[in-house]
Amino acid sequence: MVGLCGSYGAQRRDVEPISAALSRSDADEHFEYGTRDLRGQTIAHSEEGRPATVPGEDTSLVVWGSVYSRERSGGYERRPPGVTVAEFCARAYAEDGVGALTEMNGEFVCVVERPDDGRVRIVTDRLGTQPVYYHAEPGAITFSTSIQALATHPGIETRYVPEYLAEYLGSKTVRGLRTPLSGIERLPPASVSTLDSDAGEVRSERYWQPIHRPENRPFSAFVDQFIDRFLDAMDDRIRDDRRHGLLLSGGSDSRLVLATLDRVTAYGFSDSSGEVETARRVAYLAGVPFTRFDDESGYDRRLLRHNAEVSNFVGWFNEGNAIGVEGTLRREVDALVSGLYADVLFKGWTVPTRRLSTPAGSLPVPTAKTIETREAVLGTRDGSTPPYLPDGAVRRAHDWNLSAGSPIVDHGVTYPSYGALSDHGFWYPLTNETSFDRYSDQQVLPTVYPFLDRRLIDLALRLPTPYALRYNLVDRALARLAPELAAIPHDESGLALSRPRWLHRFATMGAELRSDTGGNAATLRETDWIAEVLEGHRSTIRALPLVEYDAVRETYDAHMAGADHTAALCGLLTLLEMPVTQTVATSVRSSPSSELPIRPDDGTVFTRGD
């Protein structure tokens, strides 16, 4: 892995075990930082991960991630060529203090140490795109961008919290600041956190939160502004001294990225949908090299092993394809470019909508539901519980972690209203969004995400909800910038991207009804190693709270017989292969109190077997 770790306090922990767990390659660059009571390390892909000293001050600063520009004076100041991220942030800090770090445009976390007053602060970006996990105790606060590396430290004791373990297995993530591990929390997004090692506390101040302020303008005006901001975002991120590789899909988001690139190599991954063939056609028309990665013997097993060891309990092993071909990618390119998150921000993907019953099935209607109550928020969440867990365990985890009344607090994150939680809670913080691809990609190579640019996030918060639901902003932008690429049919609907969105909805629905591929469920049935993995982890499964081994085997057998338990099995397989699971399971097996309730202080208690 690459990432950041540190420990602060008079009784700070040795960070070498965390650093060793973070490093996956001999090619990784290692940098130490900190003085006095702070010691830390960064493991980076290149020399750009080197810490920096603030000019004119006895202050050191280390950044993990990427910063492309700084928002100031109504515009954006781009990071100059040849200036590292840490140097850029250090110069801004020298001018305007810690507030300058809250103006940085990128995906990053920054640690600032001032030895003169013994203060250590950690600044997270707006969406918390680089999550930081911490364990606090009197005398030491230890942190890392990898929960696996942190939780397996020999000096840190932790166990699975049944409530949050159930949430991960059922929902692909644990929302907000919570994690499935006792004593380990996540720093909030858009915050400046001060570490108080004497008290063993972390105090965070929020500097931003998403607020929807829709503007009454024609949709075409939003298309104009979107194109301008997207081109600026790409200019910030694409460097002439790098060979870029584009993760190309069959949709419009990565096509739009391709339309702005002069030199790039495109990559696609085969699956049952045939999406890779659309990607090949797009690359051919654009005149760029294209590599198709087909499933090979042992590929999915390799994905499970590699992705589980870098998992932060967000998503499942079968979603991060890049790590399975990292050797090829590292030989051929220096950085990856991804089209992730356009769906989340600009296409109304997370907006609860009304549905219309038709003879062919339920069809979403581009009209948003009004969400104004706690019950309405909970009603939008999928409370499906894997068959090997007690009934209702996932729904109870959501229920117990959402406050009733003001302030609105969901899993430790505060929102101004239930409506705001519904609007933005899927991506604020970004770890609420369940795609594992980003966490896997950045372990392979530096990866840029232009749709996460601050200018585009601001624009998304001004886009009226009806526009997001009725139109496709990305498709419109692509039709302007590269109409020839927009003319290639979408892999799901079979229609050119310039066609109306409602027509795509009907066409996609019809294609799904006609499809007999079986999708991921069928792929999982063709995998010959799952039963062996489950059997090999028999004792581990028995040590997990709430999970019954016999129920796990019944779930697997039912899936092989035709039921669809893809989600339940993928989540469990990812969990079983995580390094922290082996550590925690070993400690539970040696403890007489392995029957842990979901919530000891609640009147309703569920233990394994209920």
PyMOL commands that set and color helices and strands:
alter all, ss='L'
color gray80, all
select helices_A, chain A and resi 16-22+47-49+85-103+147-151+162-171+219-237+253-259+275-286+299-309+317-319+322-332+342-346+374-379+393-400+418-424+430-432+437-444+450-452+454-460+465-470+473-481+483-486+501-514+519-525+530-536+538-543+549-560+566-577+579-589
alter helices_A, ss='H'
color red, helices_A
select strands_A, chain A and resi 3-8+29-33+38-44+52-53+60-72+75-78+104-114+119-124+133-137+140-144+185-186+191-196+201-206+244-247+265-269+290-293+335-337+353-358+361-368+408-410+413-415+447-448
alter strands_A, ss='S'
color yellow, strands_A
deselect
rebuild
show_as cartoon
